[in-house]
């Protein structure tokens, strides 16, 4: 048999080396020898990635947020009401309301009410702090007439004001006698004269003294009029009607 030529022998050797080298490359790749150039596009799928091996630094900024946000779900049912909470602490006490009451009374020696030639005779006073009040002054007036005879008549009129600065706040009493002199002459009659007024002292800068004043008049004969005690009361209110 004729031996192969040198050229054929070299060709066969080269083929054998090439075939052996390819098998070595497929099964024995050196470490770090594969890069992006050796991997085809879209060749790596999720199934080829080890679970839990990637973190946020392996993704482009915003990619995780964009991919994870799904459509808003429907609202779930309301939960059961929770237990009632404990009561809070009591609040501080508020300011005292404007319901203060004031009272004064005079008694003892009688005050003679002089004739109407003077504006009035002071028979009582009360001192009130700033505020609005409903006040009442009651004056017990005793009046006596003399010179009463058959067919003749005498009378005495007494007007009491409270406070005296308010002309419309007054009460009037008139005693008129006519008849038998022995029964009527010198008889004394006592009448209470109550006067009620609404008083606004809210603009005052301090206590204000309110005065009860009375005056008298007569038609004929000799008359006298006195007070036998004065009572004044005042209640502080929020508003005056």
C-alpha positions, 0 to 999 in steps of 0.5 A, spaced: 500 500 500 502 506 498 503 511 504 499 518 504 503 524 502 506 529 507 500 534 505 495 529 506 498 527 513 498 535 515 491 536 513 488 530 517 492 532 523 489 539 522 482 536 522 483 532 528 486 538 532 480 543 530 475 537 532 478 536 538 479 544 540 471 545 539 469 540 544 474 543 549 471 550 548 464 547 549 465 543 555 471 547 558 470 554 558 475 558 562 473 563 568 470 569 566 471 568 558 463 569 556 461 576 555 455 580 552 458 579 545 458 571 546 450 572 548 445 572 543 439 578 544 434 575 548 437 569 550 437 569 557 430 568 560 427 569 567 427 561 568 435 561 567 435 567 573 436 564 580 431 566 584 433 572 589 439 573 586 437 580 583 436 586 587 434 593 585 441 595 583 440 590 577 434 594 574 434 601 571 431 607 576 424 607 576 423 600 572 421 596 579 416 601 581 413 602 574 412 594 573 409 593 580 404 598 580 397 595 578 390 597 578 387 600 584 383 595 587 375 596 590 374 598 597 374 592 602 368 592 607 368 596 613 371 593 619 367 593 626 366 599 630 372 599 635 370 599 643 368 606 646 374 610 649 375 612 656 372 619 658 377 625 657 379 629 663 374 635 666 374 642 663 376 648 667 370 651 671 368 657 667 367 664 669 361 665 674 355 668 671 352 674 672 346 672 677 349 676 683 344 679 688 344 685 692 340 687 698 339 692 703 334 695 708 333 701 713 329 701 719 329 705 725 327 712 726 322 715 721 324 719 715 320 725 714 318 727 707 318 734 706 313 738 702 314 738 694 318 745 694 324 740 694 325 735 689 325 729 693 327 727 700 332 721 700 330 715 704 335 710 702 341 708 697 344 702 695 351 701 692 352 697 685 358 695 681 358 695 674 353 691 670 346 691 668 340 690 674 333 689 675 332 693 681 326 694 686 325 699 692 319 698 696 318 704 701 313 704 707 310 710 707 306 713 713 301 719 712 297 723 717 292 728 716 289 733 721 283 738 721 278 732 718 270 734 719 264 733 716 263 735 709 270 736 708 276 732 706 283 732 706 289 728 702 296 727 702 300 724 696 306 721 696 311 720 690 317 715 691 322 715 685 328 709 684 333 711 682 331 718 683 335 720 676 329 716 672 323 720 672 319 715 670 320 710 675 316 712 680 310 710 684 305 714 687 300 713 693 294 718 695 290 718 702 284 721 702 279 722 708 272 725 708 267 723 714 267 724 722 272 728 725 272 724 731 274 717 727 278 720 721 282 726 724 289 724 726 289 717 723 295 714 720 295 710 714 301 706 712 302 704 705 308 700 701 310 703 695 314 698 690 318 701 685 321 697 679 326 699 674 331 696 669 338 699 670 344 699 666 351 701 669 355 697 665 359 703 663 361 705 670 368 705 672 366 703 679 360 702 684 354 707 683 350 709 689 342 709 687 338 713 691 330 712 693 327 719 693 320 721 695 316 727 696 309 729 698 303 734 696 297 735 700 290 739 698 288 742 705 289 741 712 295 739 716 298 733 713 305 729 715 308 723 711 314 719 713 317 713 711 317 707 716 323 702 713 325 702 705 328 695 702 332 695 696 334 689 692 337 688 685 339 682 681 344 682 676 342 680 669 346 678 662 341 683 658 336 688 659 329 687 655 
